[in-house]
Amino acid sequence: MPPAGLDMPPAELDRHDAARWAHRAGLPLADERLDAVAATAAHIHAVVATLRELDLTDVAPAPVGAEVRDAAV
């Protein structure tokens, strides 16, 4: 379950939310960056919401095996 306030629709994310989240996390965030951070957070929220809607029941898990190191990389 996401922390309180993170389950909002992307349209409700605004600069005040960005300021509150930054303060809560102890991150300095200049006022001129609030709109950009809020827009980025809204976009990420929308992408994650779309991914949560995907039905992955028919998707096989990734194969598991020994790591192969290639000297060419």
Secondary structure, DSSP 8 states (H G I E B T S, - for coil): ---TTSSS-GGG--HHHHHHHHHHHT----GGGHHHHHHHHHHHHHHHHHHHH---TT------------TT-
